[in-house]
Amino acid sequence: MTKPKQGRGTRKARKTTMADYAMSFERLGQWISKRARSPTLRHPRATSLSMLDGAVAAVVAGPVSMASEEWVCPLLGVDPDAFNHDTEEFSAIAATLMRHNAISETLSTRPESFEPLFVRSPDG
């Protein structure tokens, strides 16, 4: 018995890297904002992309290494189990860890080029 052939575009791409799971940074900002306003979800410590970026930079530059779950979970308001499932929460975790890696790379190779992220509203 042979397997039926799948038509073009019907096969899902395999997710193999953190980037495959991560939501965009813009989407992460929307996700954090929505979560911070929700009356039913655990609120994130970071309520904006600027706040998230500053906290991630502090983790990178800090004097002590920490397990990702120790700082990501409170920052995003998620449970450690979210690291184990392909969900929107994990997509937010992946985006946060990618930002961590980008900041780490910048601070270790070209620290003079690091610029914190300051999100501005249309009114300044």
Residue pairs with C-beta under 8 A, 6 or more apart in sequence:
13 20
14 20
15 21
15 86
18 94
18 97
18 98
18 101
19 94
19 98
21 86
21 90
21 91
21 94
22 91
22 94
22 95
22 97
22 98
23 31
23 88
23 91
23 92
23 94
23 95
24 95
25 49
25 95
25 99
27 95
28 49
28 52
28 92
28 95
28 96
29 48
29 49
29 119
31 88
31 92
32 44
32 46
32 47
32 48
32 49
32 52
32 76
32 92
33 47
33 48
35 41
35 42
35 43
35 44
35 76
35 77
36 43
36 44
36 47
36 77
41 77
42 77
42 78
42 79
43 77
44 74
44 75
44 76
44 77
44 78
45 51
45 55
45 74
45 75
45 77
46 52
46 55
46 75
46 76
48 119
49 117
49 119
50 116
50 117
50 118
50 119
52 75
52 96
52 99
53 99
53 103
53 116
53 117
54 116
54 117
55 71
55 75
56 75
56 96
56 99
56 100
56 103
57 103
57 107
57 114
57 116
59 66
59 71
59 100
60 100
60 103
60 104
60 107
61 107
68 83
68 93
68 97
68 100
69 80
69 83
72 78
72 93
72 96
72 97
73 79
73 80
73 82
75 96
76 89
76 92
76 93
76 96
78 89
78 92
78 93
82 89
82 90
82 93
83 90
83 93
84 90
103 114
106 113
106 114
107 114
